[in-house]
Amino acid sequence: MSELEDERRAKPDELAIDFAKSGKLLELQLQKLSLQKYIYY
């Protein structure tokens, strides 16, 4: 039972890390798009 509990605890952390990484990537992409808009317009 303890092993299953450990896995359940680890999964949310991993999901949170993946979500944080994807959020940072989205922010970087938005920054690049805004920079491109400034360059083109």
PDB file of N, CA, C and O in Angstrom:
ATOM      1  N   MET A   1       0.835  -1.212   0.000  1.00  0.00           N
ATOM      2  CA  MET A   1       0.000   0.000   0.000  1.00  0.00           C
ATOM      3  C   MET A   1       0.868   1.258   0.000  1.00  0.00           C
ATOM      4  O   MET A   1       0.528   2.245  -0.652  1.00  0.00           O
ATOM      5  N   SER A   2       1.979   1.227   0.725  1.00  0.00           N
ATOM      6  CA  SER A   2       2.823   2.423   0.828  1.00  0.00           C
ATOM      7  C   SER A   2       3.404   2.787  -0.544  1.00  0.00           C
ATOM      8  O   SER A   2       3.548   3.966  -0.870  1.00  0.00           O
ATOM      9  N   GLU A   3       3.736   1.762  -1.346  1.00  0.00           N
ATOM     10  CA  GLU A   3       4.306   2.043  -2.672  1.00  0.00           C
ATOM     11  C   GLU A   3       3.285   2.769  -3.550  1.00  0.00           C
ATOM     12  O   GLU A   3       3.630   3.729  -4.239  1.00  0.00           O
ATOM     13  N   LEU A   4       2.039   2.314  -3.526  1.00  0.00           N
ATOM     14  CA  LEU A   4       0.996   2.970  -4.321  1.00  0.00           C
ATOM     15  C   LEU A   4       0.806   4.410  -3.860  1.00  0.00           C
ATOM     16  O   LEU A   4       0.633   5.312  -4.679  1.00  0.00           O
ATOM     17  N   GLU A   5       0.840   4.621  -2.549  1.00  0.00           N
ATOM     18  CA  GLU A   5       0.677   5.981  -2.020  1.00  0.00           C
ATOM     19  C   GLU A   5       1.814   6.867  -2.510  1.00  0.00           C
ATOM     20  O   GLU A   5       1.591   8.022  -2.874  1.00  0.00           O
ATOM     21  N   ASP A   6       3.032   6.331  -2.521  1.00  0.00           N
ATOM     22  CA  ASP A   6       4.182   7.117  -2.985  1.00  0.00           C
ATOM     23  C   ASP A   6       3.996   7.491  -4.450  1.00  0.00           C
ATOM     24  O   ASP A   6       4.276   8.625  -4.840  1.00  0.00           O
ATOM     25  N   GLU A   7       3.525   6.552  -5.263  1.00  0.00           N
ATOM     26  CA  GLU A   7       3.316   6.834  -6.688  1.00  0.00           C
ATOM     27  C   GLU A   7       2.259   7.923  -6.854  1.00  0.00           C
ATOM     28  O   GLU A   7       2.414   8.828  -7.674  1.00  0.00           O
ATOM     29  N   ARG A   8       1.188   7.829  -6.074  1.00  0.00           N
ATOM     30  CA  ARG A   8       0.123   8.837  -6.173  1.00  0.00           C
ATOM     31  C   ARG A   8       0.660  10.207  -5.787  1.00  0.00           C
ATOM     32  O   ARG A   8       0.255  11.215  -6.365  1.00  0.00           O
ATOM     33  N   ARG A   9       1.561  10.255  -4.821  1.00  0.00           N
ATOM     34  CA  ARG A   9       2.141  11.533  -4.400  1.00  0.00           C
ATOM     35  C   ARG A   9       3.072  12.074  -5.475  1.00  0.00           C
ATOM     36  O   ARG A   9       3.143  13.285  -5.684  1.00  0.00           O
ATOM     37  N   ALA A  10       3.784  11.187  -6.155  1.00  0.00           N
ATOM     38  CA  ALA A  10       4.777  11.620  -7.148  1.00  0.00           C
ATOM     39  C   ALA A  10       4.090  12.145  -8.410  1.00  0.00           C
ATOM     40  O   ALA A  10       4.564  13.110  -9.010  1.00  0.00           O
ATOM     41  N   LYS A  11       3.005  11.538  -8.809  1.00  0.00           N
ATOM     42  CA  LYS A  11       2.353  11.928 -10.074  1.00  0.00           C
ATOM     43  C   LYS A  11       1.908  13.396 -10.090  1.00  0.00           C
ATOM     44  O   LYS A  11       2.202  14.093 -11.061  1.00  0.00           O
ATOM     45  N   PRO A  12       1.220  13.890  -9.071  1.00  0.00           N
ATOM     46  CA  PRO A  12       0.817  15.305  -9.097  1.00  0.00           C
ATOM     47  C   PRO A  12       2.021  16.231  -9.205  1.00  0.00           C
ATOM     48  O   PRO A  12       1.960  17.238  -9.911  1.00  0.00           O
ATOM     49  N   ASP A  13       3.119  15.909  -8.514  1.00  0.00           N
ATOM     50  CA  ASP A  13       4.322  16.744  -8.592  1.00  0.00           C
ATOM     51  C   ASP A  13       4.836  16.773 -10.025  1.00  0.00           C
ATOM     52  O   ASP A  13       5.170  17.835 -10.550  1.00  0.00           O
ATOM     53  N   GLU A  14       4.898  15.604 -10.657  1.00  0.00           N
ATOM     54  CA  GLU A  14       5.391  15.532 -12.040  1.00  0.00           C
ATOM     55  C   GLU A  14       4.477  16.339 -12.959  1.00  0.00           C
ATOM     56  O   GLU A  14       4.951  17.067 -13.831  1.00  0.00           O
ATOM     57  N   LEU A  15       3.173  16.206 -12.759  1.00  0.00           N
ATOM     58  CA  LEU A  15       2.221  16.959 -13.585  1.00  0.00           C
ATOM     59  C   LEU A  15       2.414  18.453 -13.369  1.00  0.00           C
ATOM     60  O   LEU A  15       2.363  19.236 -14.318  1.00  0.00           O
ATOM     61  N   ALA A  16       2.636  18.847 -12.117  1.00  0.00           N
ATOM     62  CA  ALA A  16       2.838  20.270 -11.814  1.00  0.00           C
ATOM     63  C   ALA A  16       4.098  20.772 -12.503  1.00  0.00           C
ATOM     64  O   ALA A  16       4.116  21.879 -13.042  1.00  0.00           O
ATOM     65  N   ILE A  17       5.156  19.957 -12.486  1.00  0.00           N
ATOM     66  CA  ILE A  17       6.415  20.350 -13.132  1.00  0.00           C
ATOM     67  C   ILE A  17       6.197  20.476 -14.638  1.00  0.00           C
ATOM     68  O   ILE A  17       6.625  21.455 -15.250  1.00  0.00           O
ATOM     69  N   ASP A  18       5.531  19.484 -15.234  1.00  0.00           N
ATOM     70  CA  ASP A  18       5.261  19.529 -16.683  1.00  0.00           C
ATOM     71  C   ASP A  18       4.421  20.760 -17.015  1.00  0.00           C
ATOM     72  O   ASP A  18       4.667  21.436 -18.014  1.00  0.00           O
ATOM     73  N   PHE A  19       3.432  21.045 -16.175  1.00  0.00           N
ATOM     74  CA  PHE A  19       2.562  22.204 -16.415  1.00  0.00           C
ATOM     75  C   PHE A  19       3.368  23.494 -16.337  1.00  0.00           C
ATOM     76  O   PHE A  19       3.184  24.401 -17.149  1.00  0.00           O
ATOM     77  N   ALA A  20       4.266  23.569 -15.350  1.00  0.00           N
ATOM     78  CA  ALA A  20       5.104  24.766 -15.199  1.00  0.00           C
ATOM     79  C   ALA A  20       5.999  24.932 -16.419  1.00  0.00           C
ATOM     80  O   ALA A  20       6.161  26.038 -16.936  1.00  0.00           O
ATOM     81  N   LYS A  21       6.587  23.808 -16.881  1.00  0.00           N
ATOM     82  CA  LYS A  21       7.467  23.874 -18.059  1.00  0.00           C
ATOM     83  C   LYS A  21       6.680  24.337 -19.279  1.00  0.00           C
ATOM     84  O   LYS A  21       7.133  25.212 -20.016  1.00  0.00           O
ATOM     85  N   SER A  22       5.505  23.755 -19.494  1.00  0.00           N
ATOM     86  CA  SER A  22       4.699  24.133 -20.660  1.00  0.00           C
ATOM     87  C   SER A  22       4.281  25.596 -20.548  1.00  0.00           C
ATOM     88  O   SER A  22       4.240  26.308 -21.552  1.00  0.00           O
ATOM     89  N   GLY A  23       3.971  26.049 -19.335  1.00  0.00           N
ATOM     90  CA  GLY A  23       3.593  27.446 -19.143  1.00  0.00           C
ATOM     91  C   GLY A  23       4.737  28.375 -19.497  1.00  0.00           C
ATOM     92  O   GLY A  23       4.534  29.408 -20.134  1.00  0.00           O
ATOM     93  N   LYS A  24       5.962  27.997 -19.075  1.00  0.00           N
ATOM     94  CA  LYS A  24       7.125  28.831 -19.391  1.00  0.00           C
ATOM     95  C   LYS A  24       7.358  28.853 -20.898  1.00  0.00           C
ATOM     96  O   LYS A  24       7.677  29.897 -21.468  1.00  0.00           O
ATOM     97  N   LEU A  25       7.198  27.697 -21.539  1.00  0.00           N
ATOM     98  CA  LEU A  25       7.386  27.640 -22.993  1.00  0.00           C
ATOM     99  C   LEU A  25       6.362  28.533 -23.686  1.00  0.00           C
ATOM    100  O   LEU A  25       6.695  29.245 -24.633  1.00  0.00           O
ATOM    101  N   LEU A  26       5.115  28.496 -23.216  1.00  0.00           N
ATOM    102  CA  LEU A  26       4.078  29.338 -23.821  1.00  0.00           C
ATOM    103  C   LEU A  26       4.428  30.807 -23.648  1.00  0.00           C
ATOM    104  O   LEU A  26       4.240  31.607 -24.564  1.00  0.00           O
ATOM    105  N   GLU A  27       4.942  31.163 -22.462  1.00  0.00           N
ATOM    106  CA  GLU A  27       5.320  32.564 -22.220  1.00  0.00           C
ATOM    107  C   GLU A  27       6.424  32.971 -23.181  1.00  0.00           C
ATOM    108  O   GLU A  27       6.387  34.063 -23.749  1.00  0.00           O
ATOM    109  N   LEU A  28       7.416  32.087 -23.368  1.00  0.00           N
ATOM    110  CA  LEU A  28       8.517  32.400 -24.279  1.00  0.00           C
ATOM    111  C   LEU A  28       7.995  32.568 -25.698  1.00  0.00           C
ATOM    112  O   LEU A  28       8.404  33.488 -26.407  1.00  0.00           O
ATOM    113  N   GLN A  29       7.089  31.680 -26.116  1.00  0.00           N
ATOM    114  CA  GLN A  29       6.531  31.766 -27.469  1.00  0.00           C
ATOM    115  C   GLN A  29       5.760  33.074 -27.638  1.00  0.00           C
ATOM    116  O   GLN A  29       5.859  33.721 -28.680  1.00  0.00           O
ATOM    117  N   LEU A  30       4.994  33.465 -26.618  1.00  0.00           N
ATOM    118  CA  LEU A  30       4.237  34.726 -26.701  1.00  0.00           C
ATOM    119  C   LEU A  30       5.196  35.901 -26.788  1.00  0.00           C
ATOM    120  O   LEU A  30       4.953  36.848 -27.536  1.00  0.00           O
ATOM    121  N   GLN A  31       6.288  35.846 -26.026  1.00  0.00           N
ATOM    122  CA  GLN A  31       7.277  36.926 -26.073  1.00  0.00           C
ATOM    123  C   GLN A  31       7.879  37.012 -27.469  1.00  0.00           C
ATOM    124  O   GLN A  31       8.055  38.106 -28.004  1.00  0.00           O
ATOM    125  N   LYS A  32       8.198  35.859 -28.064  1.00  0.00           N
ATOM    126  CA  LYS A  32       8.768  35.845 -29.419  1.00  0.00           C
ATOM    127  C   LYS A  32       7.771  36.432 -30.414  1.00  0.00           C
ATOM    128  O   LYS A  32       8.148  37.212 -31.289  1.00  0.00           O
ATOM    129  N   LEU A  33       6.493  36.055 -30.281  1.00  0.00           N
ATOM    130  CA  LEU A  33       5.470  36.581 -31.187  1.00  0.00           C
ATOM    131  C   LEU A  33       5.351  38.090 -31.032  1.00  0.00           C
ATOM    132  O   LEU A  33       5.246  38.809 -32.027  1.00  0.00           O
ATOM    133  N   SER A  34       5.366  38.576 -29.800  1.00  0.00           N
ATOM    134  CA  SER A  34       5.249  40.022 -29.577  1.00  0.00           C
ATOM    135  C   SER A  34       6.461  40.733 -30.160  1.00  0.00           C
ATOM    136  O   SER A  34       6.326  41.815 -30.731  1.00  0.00           O
ATOM    137  N   LEU A  35       7.648  40.139 -30.023  1.00  0.00           N
ATOM    138  CA  LEU A  35       8.852  40.745 -30.601  1.00  0.00           C
ATOM    139  C   LEU A  35       8.736  40.787 -32.121  1.00  0.00           C
ATOM    140  O   LEU A  35       9.085  41.786 -32.748  1.00  0.00           O
ATOM    141  N   GLN A  36       8.244  39.699 -32.710  1.00  0.00           N
ATOM    142  CA  GLN A  36       8.080  39.653 -34.167  1.00  0.00           C
ATOM    143  C   GLN A  36       7.090  40.730 -34.613  1.00  0.00           C
ATOM    144  O   GLN A  36       7.299  41.378 -35.638  1.00  0.00           O
ATOM    145  N   LYS A  37       6.021  40.921 -33.849  1.00  0.00           N
ATOM    146  CA  LYS A  37       5.030  41.949 -34.202  1.00  0.00           C
ATOM    147  C   LYS A  37       5.685  43.322 -34.178  1.00  0.00           C
ATOM    148  O   LYS A  37       5.442  44.149 -35.058  1.00  0.00           O
ATOM    149  N   TYR A  38       6.522  43.565 -33.160  1.00  0.00           N
ATOM    150  CA  TYR A  38       7.202  44.866 -33.074  1.00  0.00           C
ATOM    151  C   TYR A  38       8.121  45.057 -34.274  1.00  0.00           C
ATOM    152  O   TYR A  38       8.234  46.158 -34.813  1.00  0.00           O
ATOM    153  N   ILE A  39       8.778  43.971 -34.689  1.00  0.00           N
ATOM    154  CA  ILE A  39       9.708  44.070 -35.818  1.00  0.00           C
ATOM    155  C   ILE A  39       8.936  44.328 -37.117  1.00  0.00           C
ATOM    156  O   ILE A  39       9.327  45.175 -37.920  1.00  0.00           O
ATOM    157  N   TYR A  40       7.837  43.589 -37.316  1.00  0.00           N
ATOM    158  CA  TYR A  40       7.113  43.702 -38.589  1.00  0.00           C
ATOM    159  C   TYR A  40       6.284  44.979 -38.668  1.00  0.00           C
ATOM    160  O   TYR A  40       6.149  45.564 -39.743  1.00  0.00           O
ATOM    161  N   TYR A  41       5.720  45.422 -37.522  1.00  0.00           N
ATOM    162  CA  TYR A  41       4.797  46.560 -37.596  1.00  0.00           C
ATOM    163  C   TYR A  41       5.444  47.867 -37.173  1.00  0.00           C
ATOM    164  O   TYR A  41       4.792  48.911 -37.184  1.00  0.00           O
TER     165      TYR A  41
END
